[in-house]
Amino acid sequence: MFRIFLFVLTNLAIMLVAGIIINILGVGHVFTAGNGLDLGALLTVCLIWGMVGSVISLLLSKWMAKRSTGTVVIDIPNTQEERWLLDTVGELAGRAGIKMPEVGIFPSYQSNAFATGWNRNAALVAVSSGLLNRMSRDELRAVLGHEIGHVANGDMVTLALIQGVLNAFVMFFSRIVANIIDRTVFKNEDDGPGIAFYIASFVGDMVFGILASAIVMWFSRFREFRADEAGARLAGKQSMINALRRLQAEHELPDQMPAEMTAFAIAEGQHEGFSVAALFASHPPIEKRIEALQNLQINEAGSPVRL
């Protein structure tokens, strides 16, 4: 129920902010007097809707992640394990050249971790209770290095920008196609769009949206390889490989990570071989990630790292 509330709250904020910007710029009317499309106004409106949605989601990402996963931020460590966690994240963040992120633990039997935040110097790194209980210190350190790599590489911001631009072009092209269908196929000559325009726009949003999702997920898989490399450089290649093997052994456990956080986690359900599902997976197969690390040539961990 609370996730539904967060979803509604986010979309209300997007509608409010986008509406205000569109009114200020005076680009709300995208149809010309002759019932053609004003492509400039349409593109502006689509960019506003696409980017506002992504930016607001990015700004709220850390707050929403804490509440959707039940993450408890460690302000003052109460155990030696929490002290080690804070010290290790602080050390890895310093070597990666970023400010100390918030560190938290979320309840989940599955071994997992995620990083999020609107700024590489104002991030959150969280690990599951299951990961803390079952991974060795070296493996856990590698997972933390992987998440620090996401933050240092600015992956959250880049993904939000890509999503925003693609959302804008999905809206833009679906409405161009819808207008062509409305005017040429259904011969609408009314002062404004006909019902066919709205139906075709809806269908176009879904079709182009699926193609856009495939592009976003391709980038998400690409950034996982980069984050694995960061984890190897920060904590040692073999430790990163061992951590991935541990995750691979546990991939059949029930996934308790909220769907909206899957792309930010270190692992998700695996997809064997080529399939349509693999095109929309946020993570590459773990065996491919391990293979990439085995072929990676790096110096021993311990020296300053440039990501």
N, C-alpha and C positions, 0 to 999 in steps of 0.2 A: 504493500500500500504506500509506503514511504517513497519507493522508487517512482511510482506513478505520480506522486506529489512533486518530486524533483523534476520529472519530465514535463509536467504541466507548467511548473514555475519557470523553467528554462524557456519553454516556447512562448509563454506570455511575455517574458523579458525581451525575447527576440522580436516579437510582433510590435511591442511598444517602441523599442529603440529604432527598428527599421522604419516603422511608420513615421516617427518624428523626423528622421533623416530625409526620407522621401518627400515629406511635406516642406521641409526647409529648402531642399533643392528644387522643388517644384517640378518633379519628373514623374508624377503619378499617372499622367495620361499618356499611354503608349500608342494609342491609335490616332492617326491623323484625320483631318476632315474628310478625306476620301476613303476612310475606313482601311487604309493601309497601316502598316506598322512603322512607327518611328523607331528605327533600329538603335539610334543613339540613346533615346530615352529608355527603351527596353533593356539594353545592355546595362545601363546605369542602375536601373531598378533591380535587375537580376544580380548584379555585383553587390549591391547593398544587402539584399536578402541573403545571398550566399555567404558573404564575408561577415556580416553581423552575427549570423548564426554560429559560425565557426569561432569567432573572437569571443563571444559571450560564453560559449561552451568551454573554451580554453581558459578564460578568466575564472570560471566556476569549477574547473576540473579538480583542483585540489580539495576544495570544500565538498564537492559531490563525492569524490573518491573516499574521503574519510567516512562519510555517512552511509554510502551504499555498501561499503565493505566492513564497516564496524571497526575501522582502524583506530587504535589508541596511540596517540603521539607520546613519545617518551620525552617529557620535559626534565624530570629528575630521575635518573636510573635507580630502581629499587633492588635490582639483583646484579650479580657479576655479569650475567649474560647480557643484560641491557646495557651495562657499562661497556662491555666489549663491543656491542653493536654500535653504540655511539662513537666510540674511539675509532673503530674500523672505518665507518662511513666518513668520519672527519678526515682521517688520513688519506683515504682514497679520493675524496673530494679535493683535498689540497693538491694531491699529485695530478689530478685532472684539470686543475686550474679553475675550479668553481667554488662558490661559497657553500658553507655547510648547509645541506638540506635538512628539513624536518625528517625525523626518523620515527617510524611507527610499526606496530605489530597488529595484524588482523586475524581474527579467529577462522581457521580453516584447516582441516586435516590434511588437505592436499598441499604438497610443497610448491609454493609459488611466491612471487614477489612482483612489485610493479613500481614504476616511477611516474610522476605526473607533476604538473605545475605550469603556469603561464610563462615562467622565466627561468633560465638555467641557474640563476642565483636566488631563486625563491621556489625551490622544488620540494617534493615529498618523495621519500623512498620508504617503502613499506614491505615487510616480509610476513609470511604466514606463520602461525604457531607450529604448523606441521613441518615447515621447512626448518625452523629453529630446532625442533625436537629430533629430526632424523638426519640432517646433513652435518658433516664434519665441519670444523672451523675453516679448513682450507676451501672446501666446496662452498660454504656460505660466503666466504670472502670473495670468491669468484662471482657468485650471483650478485653480490652487492656491487662488484666492479662492473658487471653487465648493466645494472640499473644506473649507476653513475655515468656509464658511457652514453646511455640514452639522454641523460640530462646534459652532459657536456657537449654532445653533438647537436643539441637543440631539436631533438626529434619531435617532441610534443608540438612545438611551434610550427615546424615544417609540415607536419602532418595536418595541422589545423588549417594552414594556408592552402595546401594542396586540396583539402576537402572543400574549403570555401570557394576556390576558383572553379573547381569541377562542378560544385552545386550551382554556381552562377551560369556556367555554360550549359548545364542540363536544362535549367529553366529557359535560357535564351533560345537554344535550338529547338526545344520541344514546342515553344510558342510560335516560332517561325514556321515549322512544319504544320502546326495546328491551324495557323492562319491560311496557309496554302490550301489545306484540305477544306477548310470552311468556305473559302472564296471560289476555288476552282472545282472541287468535287461536288460540294453541296450547293454551289451557286448562291451563297448568301449575299444579298445586296442591301441588307438592313443597315441602319446607322449604328453599327457596333458589332461585336462578335456574336455569332449564333451559338446554339447549343453544341454544334459539332466542334467548335473551337475549344470549348471547355472539356469535352470528352477526349478529344485528340490531345489536348495539353496534359490531361491526367495520364493517358496511356504513354505519351512521350516521356513524361517525367519518370515513369517506371522503367521504360526501355533504356533511355539514356542513363538513368540512375544506376541500372545494373552494370552498364559498361563503365561508368565512373567508379563504382565500387571495386571493380576488378583492378582499375589503375591504382586506387588508394591502397588496396591490399597488396599489390605488387611492391609499392614503396614500403609498406609495413614489413614485408618479408625481407626486403633489402636492408632495412635499418636493423633487423635482428642480427644479420651477419656482422654489421659494423659494431653493434653492441657486444656481441660475442668476442670480437677482436679486442675491444676495449677491456672487457673482463680479463682476457688472456694477458694483455699488456700490463694491467694493473695488479693482477693477482697470480699470474702464472698460467701458461698454456695448459699444462696437465691438470691443474685444479679446475679450469673452466671445462675441460673435456669430461672430467670426473663428475662435475656438477650436472652437466647435460645428460650423462649416462644415468645418473640417479633420477633425473626427471623422466627420462625415457622409460625406466623401469616402473615408474609410478603413473604412466599416462592413462592407465585404465581406471584409475580412481575417479569417483564422481567429481566433476568440475564445479566448484562452489564459487568461482569468480563470477561476479555479475557480468552480463553480456556486454554492457557498455565499457567495461574495463579490460576485456580480453586482449585488445590490441596493445595495451600497456603492460601486460604481464610478461613474465619470462617464458611461459609455455602455454600452449593450448592443446586441445585434442588433435591428434596427428591424422593426416590423410595419406594413405599409402598410394604410391604411384601417381599417374596423371589422372585427374578427374575434374569434373566441373567444380566440386567442392574445394579442390586444391587451389583453383583460381581465386577463390574468395576466402582463403585462409590467411589469417593475420601473421602466422608464423610458418617458416619453412619446416619440413620434416627434420626431426632432431638428428637423424643419421647424416643428413646433408650438412647440418651445422657442425657436427663433429668432424666430418670429412674436410670441411673448409678450414677448421682449426688445425687439423693434422698437417695440412699443406702450408700453414702460415709460418713464416720465418720471423721470429722476434727475439729480442734480447731477454735475458732473465728479468723477472719482476724485481722491483726494488729501486730502480732509478726513476727520475722524473719522467712523466709520460705526456706526450703531446698527442691529443686525439683529433 
